Amino acid sequence: MKIWVPSKAAVDVLSDLPDVECVVYDGTGPVPDGAGEVEVWVPPLLTVAGLPELLGRMPRLRLLQTVTAGVDAYRPHLPEGAVLCNARGVHDAGTAEWAVGAMIAVMREFPGFAAAQREGEWTYHHTGVLADSTVLIIGYGSIGEALERRLDGFEVDVVRVARTARGDVHGQDELPELLPRADVVVLLVPSTPATTGLVDADFLSAMKDGAVLVNAARGAVVDTDALVAELRKGRILAALDVTDPEPLPAGHPLWTAPGVFITPHVAGSTPASGRRLLKLLRSQLLRYLAGEPLKNVITGSY
């Protein structure tokens, strides 16, 4: 059985499996020979150029296991007979940790103090604080649960929102009444047609003055022009690990918008994610070889 994996580390954790031939393809350089024989593909983190054409050359593909939680690039082009699985759980710790760090950085004005340090300026003043805040988590899944665990002890109220209501989790249709209450709004939704442009001018205008928008989801979830316009008013703040477009080109107005802190899609790029990914890959391949049910199977839109 031929498997394409994105790294030598992945080969190492799968090399003892019976009748398995692992080929490293990290998405750079020429595509390896034998695409038509690949039965399992673990694509690299960044989407491979010419993905639709490449998948069209994989008639024997039976399992496509992504290394990300998002699968929007692969779902429309999946060959018939192949199962699509994501890496749910792998990036929970890193993404949740980034979200906590980002909201604290913005509320305590760390980027501004760092800039003042470079200039040798002592800019004493009061800042915001996370304590006593209401944190609205939109897209309450495994990452949202991990974020809530990390917020425990920060003396905040957490409000949970998912696509549909369940138990103590609000439905997305309740956002108009929830947004004005939130001091921090964290986006963790998947990228789907329903979430594209979710955060538009109306959404942003419903946020309270001084609130922080934290995007650890996908750039397309936010209307970038609407966000830039709102930031320029100085009414809200933002922490973004993802942008639209991405990478954010030099000279884009989002770079210089007031009150925004941007990181280059690094929330889940941690050693913890790497370790957890390798554990998932081995577990998933053992299940596949044994004919057992796979983890994180994507059905429907997500």
C-alpha positions as CSV (number, residue, x, y, z in Angstrom):
1,M,0.0,0.0,0.0
2,K,1.4,3.4,-1.0
3,I,1.1,6.3,1.4
4,W,2.2,9.9,0.8
5,V,3.1,11.7,4.0
6,P,4.4,15.3,4.5
7,S,7.5,14.6,6.5
8,K,10.3,12.2,7.5
9,A,8.9,12.2,11.0
10,A,5.6,10.8,9.6
11,V,7.6,8.0,7.8
12,D,9.3,7.1,11.1
13,V,6.1,6.5,13.0
14,L,4.6,4.4,10.2
15,S,7.6,2.6,8.9
16,D,7.0,-0.6,11.0
17,L,3.5,-1.1,9.6
18,P,3.1,-4.2,7.4
19,D,3.1,-3.8,3.6
20,V,3.2,0.0,3.8
21,E,5.4,2.1,1.4
22,C,5.7,5.7,2.7
23,V,6.8,8.4,0.3
24,V,7.5,11.9,1.5
25,Y,5.8,14.8,-0.4
26,D,5.9,18.1,1.5
27,G,4.3,20.0,-1.3
28,T,7.5,21.6,-2.6
29,G,9.4,20.4,-5.7
30,P,8.1,17.9,-8.2
31,V,5.1,15.7,-7.5
32,P,6.4,12.1,-6.8
33,D,5.8,9.4,-9.4
34,G,3.0,6.9,-8.8
35,A,0.1,9.2,-7.8
36,G,-2.2,6.7,-9.4
37,E,-1.1,4.0,-6.8
38,V,-1.6,6.2,-3.7
39,E,-4.1,4.7,-1.3
40,V,-3.6,7.0,1.6
41,W,-2.5,10.7,1.4
42,V,-1.5,12.9,4.3
43,P,-1.1,16.3,2.6
44,P,1.3,19.0,3.9
45,L,0.1,21.9,6.0
46,L,0.0,24.4,3.1
47,T,-2.3,23.5,0.3
48,V,-0.5,21.9,-2.7
49,A,-0.5,23.8,-6.0
50,G,-2.7,22.2,-8.6
51,L,-4.6,20.2,-6.0
52,P,-7.7,19.5,-8.1
53,E,-5.6,18.1,-10.9
54,L,-3.5,16.0,-8.5
55,L,-6.5,14.5,-6.8
56,G,-7.9,13.7,-10.2
57,R,-4.8,11.5,-10.8
58,M,-5.5,9.4,-7.6
59,P,-8.2,6.9,-8.6
60,R,-7.1,4.4,-5.9
61,L,-7.1,7.0,-3.1
62,R,-9.2,5.6,-0.2
63,L,-8.2,7.9,2.7
64,L,-7.2,11.6,2.7
65,Q,-6.1,12.5,6.2
66,T,-5.4,16.2,6.5
67,V,-3.0,17.7,9.1
68,T,-5.4,20.6,9.8
69,A,-8.9,20.9,11.2
70,G,-10.0,22.7,8.0
71,V,-10.8,20.6,4.9
72,D,-12.4,23.2,2.6
73,A,-9.6,22.9,0.0
74,Y,-10.1,19.1,-0.3
75,R,-13.8,18.4,0.0
76,P,-14.9,19.5,-3.5
77,H,-12.2,17.5,-5.3
78,L,-12.2,14.2,-3.3
79,P,-12.1,11.2,-5.7
80,E,-15.0,8.8,-5.6
81,G,-14.6,6.1,-3.0
82,A,-12.2,8.2,-0.8
83,V,-12.9,9.1,2.8
84,L,-11.9,12.5,4.1
85,C,-10.7,12.9,7.7
86,N,-9.4,16.0,9.5
87,A,-7.0,16.5,12.4
88,R,-9.6,17.5,15.0
89,G,-7.9,17.7,18.3
90,V,-4.3,18.0,17.0
91,H,-4.1,21.8,17.2
92,D,-6.5,22.4,20.1
93,A,-3.7,23.2,22.7
94,G,-1.7,25.5,20.5
95,T,-4.7,27.4,19.1
96,A,-6.4,27.8,22.5
97,E,-3.1,29.0,24.0
98,W,-2.6,31.5,21.1
99,A,-6.1,32.9,21.6
100,V,-5.6,33.5,25.3
101,G,-2.2,35.1,24.7
102,A,-3.6,37.3,21.9
103,M,-6.5,38.6,23.8
104,I,-4.3,39.4,26.8
105,A,-1.7,41.0,24.5
106,V,-4.3,43.3,22.9
107,M,-6.2,44.2,26.1
108,R,-2.9,44.9,28.0
109,E,-1.5,46.7,25.0
110,F,1.7,44.6,24.7
111,P,2.3,45.5,21.1
112,G,2.3,49.2,21.9
113,F,4.6,48.7,24.9
114,A,7.0,46.6,22.7
115,A,7.1,49.5,20.2
116,A,7.8,52.0,22.9
117,Q,10.6,49.8,24.3
118,R,12.3,49.8,20.9
119,E,12.2,53.6,21.0
120,G,13.4,53.7,24.6
121,E,10.1,55.4,25.7
122,W,8.5,55.0,29.2
123,T,4.8,55.2,28.3
124,Y,3.0,54.6,31.6
125,H,-0.8,54.5,31.4
126,H,-3.7,52.3,32.5
127,T,-4.7,49.5,30.1
128,G,-7.6,47.1,29.7
129,V,-7.8,43.8,31.5
130,L,-9.2,40.3,30.9
131,A,-10.6,39.9,34.4
132,D,-14.3,40.5,34.7
133,S,-14.8,40.2,30.9
134,T,-17.3,38.3,29.0
135,V,-15.7,36.1,26.4
136,L,-17.9,34.9,23.5
137,I,-16.6,31.8,21.8
138,I,-18.2,31.4,18.3
139,G,-17.6,27.9,17.0
140,Y,-17.6,25.9,20.2
141,G,-16.0,22.6,19.4
142,S,-12.9,20.9,20.7
143,I,-10.8,24.0,20.3
144,G,-13.5,26.1,22.1
145,E,-13.5,23.6,24.9
146,A,-9.7,23.8,25.2
147,L,-9.9,27.6,25.2
148,E,-12.5,27.6,28.0
149,R,-10.2,25.3,30.1
150,R,-7.4,27.7,29.7
151,L,-9.6,30.7,30.6
152,D,-10.5,29.0,33.8
153,G,-8.9,31.1,36.6
154,F,-8.9,34.4,34.6
155,E,-12.1,35.4,36.2
156,V,-14.2,35.7,33.0
157,D,-17.6,34.7,32.0
158,V,-17.6,32.4,28.9
159,V,-20.5,32.4,26.5
160,R,-20.6,29.5,24.0
161,V,-22.0,29.6,20.5
162,A,-22.2,26.8,18.0
163,R,-24.1,26.4,14.7
164,T,-27.1,25.1,16.5
165,A,-28.0,25.3,20.2
166,R,-27.4,22.4,22.5
167,G,-27.5,22.4,26.3
168,D,-25.6,25.4,27.6
169,V,-24.3,26.3,24.1
170,H,-26.2,29.0,22.2
171,G,-27.1,28.8,18.6
172,Q,-25.6,31.0,16.0
173,D,-29.0,32.6,15.4
174,E,-28.7,34.2,18.8
175,L,-25.6,36.3,17.9
176,P,-27.5,39.6,17.5
177,E,-28.4,39.6,21.2
178,L,-25.1,38.1,22.4
179,L,-22.6,40.3,20.6
180,P,-23.4,43.5,22.5
181,R,-22.6,41.8,25.8
182,A,-19.2,40.5,24.8
183,D,-15.9,42.1,25.7
184,V,-14.0,39.5,23.6
185,V,-15.3,37.7,20.6
186,V,-13.3,34.6,19.6
187,L,-13.9,33.1,16.2
188,L,-13.2,29.3,15.9
189,V,-15.7,28.4,13.2
190,P,-14.8,26.1,10.3
191,S,-14.5,27.6,6.8
192,T,-17.7,26.8,5.0
193,P,-20.0,28.6,2.6
194,A,-22.2,29.4,5.7
195,T,-19.4,31.0,7.6
196,T,-17.7,33.0,4.8
197,G,-18.2,36.7,5.5
198,L,-20.0,35.9,8.8
199,V,-18.3,38.8,10.4
200,D,-19.6,41.6,8.3
201,A,-20.3,45.3,8.9
202,D,-23.5,44.5,10.8
203,F,-21.7,41.9,13.0
204,L,-18.9,44.4,13.8
205,S,-21.3,47.3,14.5
206,A,-23.1,45.1,17.0
207,M,-20.0,44.6,19.1
208,K,-19.6,46.9,22.1
209,D,-17.2,49.8,22.2
210,G,-13.7,48.6,23.1
211,A,-14.4,44.9,22.4
212,V,-11.7,42.7,21.0
213,L,-12.3,40.5,17.9
214,V,-10.0,37.4,18.0
215,N,-9.8,35.4,14.8
216,A,-8.2,32.0,15.0
217,A,-10.6,30.5,12.4
218,R,-10.0,31.4,8.8
219,G,-9.5,34.8,7.2
220,A,-12.6,34.5,4.9
221,V,-14.8,34.4,8.0
222,V,-14.2,38.1,8.3
223,D,-15.0,40.8,5.8
224,T,-11.6,42.5,5.7
225,D,-12.8,45.8,4.3
226,A,-15.5,46.0,7.0
227,L,-13.0,45.2,9.7
228,V,-10.5,47.9,8.5
229,A,-13.3,50.4,8.4
230,E,-14.3,49.6,12.0
231,L,-10.7,49.6,13.3
232,R,-10.1,53.0,11.7
233,K,-13.0,54.4,13.8
234,G,-11.1,53.3,16.9
235,R,-14.2,51.6,18.3
236,I,-13.0,48.0,18.5
237,L,-9.7,46.1,18.6
238,A,-8.6,42.9,16.9
239,A,-6.1,40.1,17.2
240,L,-5.8,38.1,14.0
241,D,-3.9,34.9,13.3
242,V,-5.6,34.6,9.9
243,T,-6.4,37.2,7.2
244,D,-8.1,37.5,3.9
245,P,-6.1,37.7,1.7
246,E,-3.4,35.4,3.2
247,P,-0.5,35.8,3.3
248,L,-1.4,39.5,3.9
249,P,0.5,41.4,1.2
250,A,2.9,44.3,2.0
251,G,1.1,47.6,1.9
252,H,-2.3,46.1,2.7
253,P,-4.3,48.6,4.9
254,L,-4.9,46.0,7.5
255,W,-1.2,46.1,8.5
256,T,-1.5,49.8,9.6
257,A,-5.0,49.8,10.9
258,P,-5.1,51.0,14.5
259,G,-5.7,48.6,17.3
260,V,-4.9,45.4,15.4
261,F,-2.4,42.7,16.3
262,I,-1.5,40.2,13.5
263,T,0.4,36.9,13.6
264,P,1.1,34.9,10.4
265,H,-1.2,31.9,10.9
266,V,1.0,30.4,13.6
267,A,-1.6,29.5,16.3
268,G,-1.4,25.7,15.7
269,S,2.3,25.6,14.6
270,T,3.8,24.3,17.7
271,P,5.8,21.2,18.9
272,A,2.7,20.0,20.7
273,S,0.7,20.0,17.5
274,G,3.5,18.0,15.8
275,R,3.6,15.4,18.5
276,R,-0.2,15.0,18.5
277,L,-0.3,14.8,14.7
278,L,2.1,11.9,14.6
279,K,0.1,10.1,17.3
280,L,-3.1,10.6,15.3
281,L,-1.5,9.4,12.0
282,R,-0.3,6.2,13.6
283,S,-3.6,5.6,15.3
284,Q,-5.5,6.3,12.1
285,L,-3.4,4.0,9.9
286,L,-3.7,1.2,12.4
287,R,-7.5,1.6,12.2
288,Y,-7.4,1.8,8.4
289,L,-5.3,-1.4,8.1
290,A,-7.6,-3.2,10.6
291,G,-10.7,-2.1,8.8
292,E,-11.9,-0.3,12.0
293,P,-13.9,2.9,12.0
294,L,-11.7,6.0,11.3
295,K,-11.5,9.1,13.5
296,N,-12.7,12.5,12.4
297,V,-14.5,11.5,9.3
298,I,-16.0,14.5,7.5
299,T,-19.5,14.1,6.3
300,G,-21.7,16.7,4.7
301,S,-20.4,20.2,4.6
302,Y,-18.1,19.6,7.6
